[in-house]
Amino acid sequence: MSQYLLASEHELDRLQLQARVWEAEASHMFDAIGVQPGWRCVDLGCGAMGVLGLLSKRTGPTGDVAGVDRDATYLAGAEHYVTSAQLANVRLLHQDVLESGLPGATFDLVHERWIMPHVDSPQALLEEMIRLAKPGGIIAIQEADQSSWHFYPPSARWPRLRNLIEAGFALRGDINIGRRTFHMLRGAGLQDVRIRAAVVALQDCHPYMRLPVLAGITTDGEIDELIADVESRAANPETMVITFTVTQVWARKPD
Ligand SMILES: C[S@@+](CC[C@H](N)C(=O)[O-])C[C@H]1O[C@@H](n2cnc3c(N)ncnc32)[C@H](O)[C@@H]1O
């Protein structure tokens, strides 16, 4: 099994912070999809929170939400979240998403966010998502495109750090796979492929401005300077950040 690129002692906190930052945008997508009470949903690679709470609320007491992740630490974080938020219709599975053992053709909604860059084959993950969906069910994918990610006032150092982050990811997968998912779904023969693009604006020294630091990058001389630049900007109330773009793509499995 390949190692998760972002594994670090702070990753659980980062995952929960990140899930909260993107909650409103995920919510808009689920509204557009029209997630209904009673739906059976699965969040593949749910991490420490994912979209479990949003799906739990929408599907209600007659619904069923499964969260799948292969990392025991993040799942323990998810368990804590699910228990404290009293999400009675959520169950958690400690499994690899490609070997989840979940029965095929059973879910009204199969969702994943930000795990395609971490799996050996994004196409195999898409095929597994399609297998899990009922005929007529929805496959929904949220992935990143880094193009829009900027600090304002502009930083001369930031493009260099962003390129290094991209290069680091390239050893494992495509951090910008959000540029390709629309065509992946169309190419898979799914119906009614829809797309939304989401960015978040951050101000008031929001902790998510420090994402490039939180992402656990190995440091050396040059990167230390670039990280210090992010830290000083993130601590400055004059700073505004526009995040990377998250493309939200969803489609229907043919009946
Ligand atoms: C960047 S995090 C995203 C977490 C969550 N989807 C969210 O939106 O907050 C990636 C997650 O995918 C999980 N993951 C990566 N590859 C996996 C695999 N093959 N099977 C199960 N989980 C996997 C990691 O353990 C991690 O929790």
The ligand as a Gaussian input file, in Angstrom:
#p B3LYP/6-31G(d) Opt

LIG

0 1
 C       -6.730000      15.041000       1.603000
 S       -7.566000      13.890000       2.615000
 C       -9.260000      14.263000       2.264000
 C      -10.189000      13.832000       3.366000
 C      -11.676000      14.100000       3.115000
 N      -12.135000      13.532000       1.861000
 C      -12.033000      15.561000       3.151000
 O      -12.596000      16.068000       2.186000
 O      -11.746000      16.207000       4.166000
 C       -7.332000      12.335000       1.807000
 C       -7.895000      11.155000       2.599000
 O       -7.936000      10.012000       1.746000
 C       -7.549000       8.875000       2.498000
 N       -7.072000       7.881000       1.514000
 C       -6.091000       8.043000       0.595000
 N       -5.987000       6.927000      -0.150000
 C       -6.923000       6.055000       0.311000
 C       -7.314000       4.726000      -0.040000
 N       -6.710000       4.080000      -1.040000
 N       -8.318000       4.145000       0.638000
 C       -8.931000       4.793000       1.657000
 N       -8.609000       6.051000       2.051000
 C       -7.610000       6.670000       1.389000
 C       -6.472000       9.397000       3.448000
 O       -6.313000       8.518000       4.556000
 C       -7.074000      10.742000       3.835000
 O       -7.937000      10.628000       4.937000

